[in-house]
Amino acid sequence: MRIRPYVRHDLARLTALTIETFRPYYEDTFRPLVGELVFATEHGHWRDDYRAQVAALHDPAHHRFVAVAEVRGLIAGYVAWRVDPARENAEVTILAVDAGHRRGRIATALCEHAFGEMRQLGARVVEIGTGGDLFHAPARALYERLGCVAVPAAVYYREL
């Protein structure tokens, strides 16, 4: 595995990888959980939302970065983060690993890479958010192995 900086040519693959990674959450977990009305208003256009979000992830002038993991020359995953130098704070905004490469320590390597880059940019604290549902259980386990501390939170939805 090789971790390298993002290049513009990566955009299509990273966008597809993000949509592939999070489709089960939106379609198989969130949608059945909250119902059609809440789904439609909150995340009904989640694919398009990711297309826009992924395109804006790498913007070094605004302290936003992406690193890509390659296995045998193919993109196997990526991590995106942003740094707020004034607050000495950073945040992992997206972590996605191709299904065929999960459980191979790629996510760990990507996070550790991002943490090192964050430190070089003056961050002393990192924030990583994820869901409390079954889909996100592997992410929670990873973040706990990396020494992150979970802060309990609850988000509620209701049709009006």
HELIX and SHEET records of a PDB file:
HELIX    1   1 ARG A    8  ASP A   10  5                                   3    
HELIX    2   2 LEU A   11  ARG A   23  1                                  13    
HELIX    3   3 PRO A   24  PHE A   30  3                                   7    
HELIX    4   4 ARG A   31  VAL A   34  1                                   4    
HELIX    5   5 GLU A   36  HIS A   43  1                                   8    
HELIX    6   6 TRP A   46  ALA A   55  1                                  10    
HELIX    7   7 PRO A   60  HIS A   62  5                                   3    
HELIX    8   8 PRO A   85  ARG A   87  5                                   3    
HELIX    9   9 ALA A   99  HIS A  101  5                                   3    
HELIX   10  10 ILE A  106  GLN A  120  1                                  15    
HELIX   11  11 ALA A  137  ARG A  145  1                                   9    
SHEET    1   A 5 ARG A   2  PRO A   5  0                                        
SHEET    2   A 5 ARG A  64  VAL A  71 -1                                        
SHEET    3   A 5 LEU A  74  ASP A  84 -1                                        
SHEET    4   A 5 ASN A  89  VAL A  97 -1                                        
SHEET    5   A 5 VAL A 125  ILE A 128  1                                        
END                                                                             
